[in-house]
Amino acid sequence: MDQLTQFAPIILMFIVVYFFMIRPQMNRAKKEKQFSSELKRGDRVVTKSGMHGKIVDFSDKQNAVIIETGAGKITFDRSSISMEMSRKLNEPAVKETK
């Protein structure tokens, strides 16, 4: 029983780390994977580097997306599309009243 009380803080620390760090990261990765798989032609997206564009085509062989930008068509890896910034881009504009 004495040994269990010695390791209780360490066990509690692992539980806290799991629920506050590991589990949310796993949920986020799951949502990003789902977002990436739900992309379709015509979606407006933003890459993690800040490039804005519209999806023109997919390359399943390379797991890539072809995006049309102001500069032309560019191929990006699916994982380089930012879920948060793309959702903000596609949200309807909210008008502020003062």
N, CA, C and O of each residue as an XYZ file, in Angstrom:
392
protein
N       0.828     -1.189      0.000
C       0.000      0.000      0.000
C       0.875      1.258      0.000
O       0.530      2.268     -0.613
N       2.006      1.180      0.694
C       2.918      2.325      0.767
C       3.514      2.635     -0.607
O       3.709      3.801     -0.952
N       3.802      1.595     -1.389
C       4.353      1.807     -2.725
C       3.331      2.470     -3.650
O       3.692      3.279     -4.504
N       2.064      2.125     -3.475
C       1.016      2.714     -4.306
C       0.887      4.209     -4.038
O       0.690      4.985     -4.973
N       0.994      4.618     -2.805
C       0.905      6.047     -2.484
C       2.135      6.806     -2.985
O       2.054      8.005     -3.252
N       3.251      6.131     -3.112
C       4.444      6.771     -3.664
C       4.274      7.075     -5.150
O       4.708      8.125     -5.624
N       3.649      6.164     -5.879
C       3.487      6.323     -7.327
C       2.201      7.055     -7.714
O       2.002      7.350     -8.892
N       1.337      7.351     -6.765
C       0.070      8.029     -7.068
C       0.285      9.380     -7.762
O      -0.423      9.653     -8.732
N       1.212     10.241     -7.331
C       1.406     11.507     -8.055
C       1.870     11.311     -9.497
O       1.469     12.061    -10.387
N       2.702     10.317     -9.725
C       3.186     10.058    -11.081
C       2.040      9.546    -11.954
O       1.896      9.968    -13.102
N       1.233      8.645    -11.416
C       0.084      8.125    -12.158
C      -0.900      9.256    -12.455
O      -1.419      9.353    -13.567
N      -1.153     10.099    -11.475
C      -2.047     11.232    -11.661
C      -1.506     12.190    -12.724
O      -2.274     12.743    -13.511
N      -0.190     12.388    -12.746
C       0.424     13.261    -13.740
C       0.220     12.698    -15.155
O      -0.081     13.457    -16.076
N       0.379     11.388    -15.341
C       0.153     10.776    -16.648
C      -1.300     10.910    -17.082
O      -1.573     11.142    -18.260
N      -2.227     10.770    -16.152
C      -3.651     10.916    -16.470
C      -3.952     12.348    -16.915
O      -4.674     12.556    -17.891
N      -3.407     13.326    -16.209
C      -3.621     14.735    -16.570
C      -3.018     15.031    -17.934
O      -3.651     15.694    -18.756
N      -1.813     14.556    -18.187
C      -1.161     14.783    -19.481
C      -1.988     14.152    -20.595
O      -2.135     14.749    -21.662
N      -2.524     12.969    -20.371
C      -3.331     12.309    -21.397
C      -4.574     13.133    -21.729
O      -4.853     13.382    -22.902
N      -5.322     13.558    -20.711
C      -6.578     14.258    -20.959
C      -6.404     15.701    -21.424
O      -7.285     16.227    -22.103
N      -5.307     16.348    -21.082
C      -5.121     17.740    -21.480
C      -4.187     17.936    -22.668
O      -4.159     19.026    -23.241
N      -3.426     16.926    -23.056
C      -2.495     17.104    -24.166
C      -2.666     16.050    -25.261
O      -2.815     16.407    -26.430
N      -2.650     14.797    -24.920
C      -2.650     13.740    -25.923
C      -4.024     13.571    -26.563
O      -4.134     13.534    -27.789
N      -5.061     13.469    -25.757
C      -6.409     13.240    -26.285
C      -6.889     14.381    -27.187
O      -7.403     14.099    -28.269
N      -6.748     15.663    -26.797
C      -7.159     16.733    -27.718
C      -6.387     16.724    -29.031
O      -6.952     17.038    -30.078
N      -5.105     16.369    -28.992
C      -4.311     16.306    -30.216
C      -4.798     15.186    -31.127
O      -4.809     15.344    -32.347
N      -5.200     14.062    -30.549
C      -5.738     12.960    -31.347
C      -7.063     13.363    -31.987
O      -7.311     13.038    -33.148
N      -7.922     14.072    -31.238
C      -9.195     14.534    -31.789
C      -8.969     15.528    -32.923
O      -9.662     15.483    -33.940
N      -8.016     16.410    -32.752
C      -7.708     17.400    -33.793
C      -7.205     16.712    -35.068
O      -7.610     17.073    -36.173
N      -6.332     15.732    -34.910
C      -5.810     14.990    -36.068
C      -6.934     14.255    -36.791
O      -6.945     14.184    -38.020
N      -7.871     13.714    -36.033
C      -9.006     13.012    -36.617
C      -9.881     13.977    -37.424
O     -10.326     13.638    -38.521
N     -10.131     15.188    -36.884
C     -10.929     16.182    -37.581
C     -10.223     16.664    -38.849
O     -10.872     16.856    -39.877
N      -8.907     16.861    -38.790
C      -8.158     17.305    -39.970
C      -8.162     16.237    -41.060
O      -8.249     16.560    -42.245
N      -8.072     14.978    -40.670
C      -8.112     13.893    -41.653
C      -9.483     13.843    -42.317
O      -9.583     13.639    -43.527
N     -10.541     14.030    -41.527
C     -11.891     14.038    -42.073
C     -12.079     15.233    -43.014
O     -12.667     15.090    -44.086
N     -11.582     16.408    -42.619
C     -11.671     17.603    -43.452
C     -10.955     17.376    -44.782
O     -11.472     17.741    -45.838
N      -9.786     16.783    -44.735
C      -9.002     16.529    -45.939
C      -9.720     15.560    -46.877
O      -9.664     15.716    -48.097
N     -10.389     14.570    -46.312
C     -11.080     13.589    -47.152
C     -12.377     14.147    -47.732
O     -12.866     13.631    -48.736
N     -12.946     15.193    -47.121
C     -14.204     15.774    -47.591
C     -14.012     16.898    -48.597
O     -14.995     17.466    -49.073
N     -12.771     17.233    -48.932
C     -12.528     18.285    -49.916
C     -13.087     17.877    -51.262
O     -13.037     16.704    -51.635
N     -13.626     18.857    -52.000
C     -14.174     18.575    -53.321
C     -13.819     19.700    -54.273
O     -13.382     20.768    -53.844
N     -14.005     19.466    -55.557
C     -13.703     20.476    -56.564
C     -14.557     21.714    -56.334
O     -15.740     21.628    -56.008
N     -13.926     22.861    -56.514
C     -14.636     24.124    -56.352
C     -14.545     24.713    -54.953
O     -14.927     25.865    -54.750
N     -14.046     23.948    -53.980
C     -13.890     24.472    -52.614
C     -12.816     25.546    -52.587
O     -11.755     25.398    -53.192
N     -13.104     26.618    -51.883
C     -12.085     27.649    -51.672
C     -11.304     27.260    -50.431
O     -11.888     26.959    -49.390
N      -9.984     27.266    -50.543
C      -9.131     26.813    -49.447
C      -7.973     27.778    -49.232
O      -7.663     28.614    -50.080
N      -7.346     27.633    -48.067
C      -6.136     28.370    -47.734
C      -5.116     27.341    -47.270
O      -5.428     26.486    -46.441
N      -3.902     27.417    -47.796
C      -2.864     26.489    -47.355
C      -2.267     27.002    -46.043
O      -2.498     28.145    -45.649
N      -1.510     26.155    -45.386
C      -0.880     26.546    -44.130
C       0.155     27.641    -44.325
O       0.509     28.339    -43.375
N       0.641     27.795    -45.547
C       1.596     28.865    -45.829
C       0.893     30.167    -46.210
O       1.548     31.193    -46.397
N      -0.445     30.133    -46.326
C      -1.197     31.354    -46.587
C      -1.639     31.544    -48.027
O      -2.166     32.606    -48.360
N      -1.448     30.564    -48.886
C      -1.846     30.667    -50.289
C      -3.350     30.416    -50.406
O      -3.848     29.382    -49.960
N      -4.069     31.368    -51.008
C      -5.506     31.239    -51.209
C      -5.769     30.713    -52.609
O      -5.047     31.052    -53.547
N      -6.805     29.883    -52.758
C      -7.137     29.390    -54.077
C      -8.382     28.537    -54.065
O      -9.033     28.376    -53.033
N      -8.706     27.991    -55.223
C      -9.877     27.145    -55.406
C      -9.408     25.798    -55.940
O      -8.558     25.739    -56.828
N      -9.962     24.718    -55.399
C      -9.557     23.374    -55.814
C     -10.064     23.112    -57.225
O     -11.251     23.261    -57.515
N      -9.136     22.718    -58.098
C      -9.462     22.428    -59.485
C      -9.523     20.924    -59.714
O     -10.422     20.436    -60.399
N      -8.576     20.189    -59.147
C      -8.497     18.753    -59.389
C      -7.744     18.081    -58.243
O      -7.136     18.750    -57.407
N      -7.792     16.755    -58.217
C      -7.096     15.962    -57.211
C      -6.137     15.006    -57.903
O      -6.382     14.563    -59.025
N      -5.061     14.701    -57.230
C      -4.121     13.698    -57.701
C      -4.040     12.630    -56.620
O      -3.260     12.749    -55.675
N      -4.857     11.578    -56.764
C      -4.884     10.518    -55.757
C      -3.577      9.740    -55.713
O      -3.200      9.208    -54.669
N      -2.891      9.675    -56.844
C      -1.624      8.960    -56.900
C      -0.586      9.603    -55.976
O       0.166      8.907    -55.295
N      -0.556     10.935    -55.959
C       0.405     11.662    -55.127
C      -0.211     12.169    -53.835
O       0.479     12.795    -53.030
N      -1.522     11.906    -53.614
C      -2.254     12.420    -52.460
C      -2.134     13.942    -52.411
O      -1.816     14.526    -51.375
N      -2.395     14.565    -53.556
C      -2.211     16.002    -53.692
C      -3.478     16.659    -54.225
O      -4.396     15.991    -54.701
N      -3.503     17.983    -54.132
C      -4.610     18.795    -54.594
C      -4.043     19.832    -55.558
O      -2.996     20.422    -55.291
N      -4.720     20.053    -56.665
C      -4.309     21.092    -57.603
C      -5.195     22.302    -57.340
O      -6.418     22.231    -57.456
N      -4.551     23.420    -56.982
C      -5.265     24.638    -56.601
C      -5.006     25.710    -57.646
O      -3.874     25.918    -58.084
N      -6.086     26.388    -58.036
C      -5.969     27.503    -58.967
C      -5.875     28.789    -58.161
O      -6.767     29.105    -57.374
N      -4.802     29.520    -58.360
C      -4.587     30.788    -57.666
C      -4.502     31.897    -58.703
O      -4.663     31.650    -59.898
N      -4.252     33.103    -58.253
C      -4.076     34.217    -59.162
C      -2.851     34.041    -60.046
O      -2.781     34.625    -61.127
N      -1.895     33.251    -59.605
C      -0.653     33.045    -60.346
C      -0.726     31.840    -61.281
O       0.178     31.639    -62.092
N      -1.768     31.047    -61.184
C      -1.895     29.853    -62.016
C      -2.256     28.651    -61.172
O      -2.720     28.796    -60.041
N      -2.046     27.471    -61.715
C      -2.360     26.232    -60.999
C      -1.112     25.719    -60.286
O      -0.025     25.655    -60.859
N      -1.302     25.358    -59.024
C      -0.197     24.867    -58.208
C      -0.652     23.590    -57.522
O      -1.803     23.496    -57.097
N       0.229     22.608    -57.408
C      -0.071     21.355    -56.736
C       0.442     21.402    -55.302
O       1.604     21.723    -55.049
N      -0.451     21.074    -54.369
C      -0.109     21.029    -52.941
C      -0.474     19.663    -52.390
O      -1.392     19.007    -52.880
N       0.241     19.250    -51.384
C      -0.101     18.043    -50.659
C      -1.385     18.302    -49.881
O      -1.603     19.418    -49.411
N      -2.237     17.292    -49.738
C      -3.509     17.475    -49.015
C      -3.282     17.946    -47.579
O      -4.084     18.710    -47.041
N      -2.212     17.501    -46.970
C      -1.959     17.864    -45.572
C      -1.557     19.326    -45.414
O      -1.529     19.837    -44.295
N      -1.245     20.007    -46.514
C      -0.849     21.414    -46.416
C      -2.046     22.363    -46.423
O      -1.862     23.575    -46.315
N      -3.265     21.840    -46.547
C      -4.466     22.677    -46.517
C      -4.830     22.910    -45.054
O      -4.934     21.961    -44.277
N      -5.021     24.163    -44.686
C      -5.352     24.520    -43.315
C      -6.862     24.438    -43.086
O      -7.641     25.110    -43.761
N      -7.254     23.616    -42.138
C      -8.663     23.441    -41.830
C      -9.264     24.720    -41.249
O     -10.334     25.147    -41.684
N      -8.595     25.335    -40.275
C      -9.144     26.514    -39.605
C      -9.261     27.701    -40.555
O     -10.304     28.351    -40.614
N      -8.195     27.982    -41.298
C      -8.214     29.147    -42.190
C      -9.183     28.950    -43.345
O      -9.812     29.909    -43.792
N      -9.314     27.720    -43.835
C     -10.252     27.454    -44.931
C     -11.690     27.614    -44.453
O     -12.534     28.125    -45.189
N     -11.970     27.187    -43.244
C     -13.328     27.358    -42.709
C     -13.650     28.829    -42.494
O     -14.766     29.268    -42.773
N     -12.678     29.597    -41.999
C     -12.900     31.036    -41.825
C     -13.135     31.720    -43.157
O     -13.956     32.633    -43.246
N     -12.433     31.297    -44.190
C     -12.582     31.872    -45.523
C     -13.978     31.621    -46.068
O     -14.541     32.483    -46.743
N     -14.541     30.464    -45.790
C     -15.838     30.082    -46.331
C     -17.015     30.496    -45.459
O     -18.164     30.318    -45.860
N     -16.754     31.050    -44.265
C     -17.847     31.527    -43.416
C     -18.481     32.751    -44.052
O     -17.794     33.570    -44.663
N     -19.802     32.875    -43.906
C     -20.417     34.112    -44.401
C     -19.950     35.295    -43.562
O     -19.758     35.175    -42.352
N     -19.772     36.425    -44.214
C     -19.293     37.629    -43.530
C     -20.341     38.098    -42.532
O     -21.531     38.152    -42.843
N     -19.889     38.433    -41.335
C     -20.782     38.917    -40.292
C     -20.690     40.430    -40.267
O     -19.600     40.988    -40.144
N     -21.817     41.091    -40.382
C     -21.834     42.550    -40.371
C     -21.922     43.043    -38.939
O     -22.756     42.586    -38.157
N     -21.047     43.986    -38.608
C     -21.063     44.585    -37.279
C     -21.875     45.868    -37.336
O     -21.752     46.653    -38.276
N     -22.703     46.072    -36.327
C     -23.486     47.303    -36.252
C     -23.065     48.071    -35.010
O     -22.843     47.503    -33.940
N     -22.964     49.366    -35.188
C     -22.581     50.208    -34.051
C     -23.586     51.279    -33.854
O     -23.446     52.097    -32.944
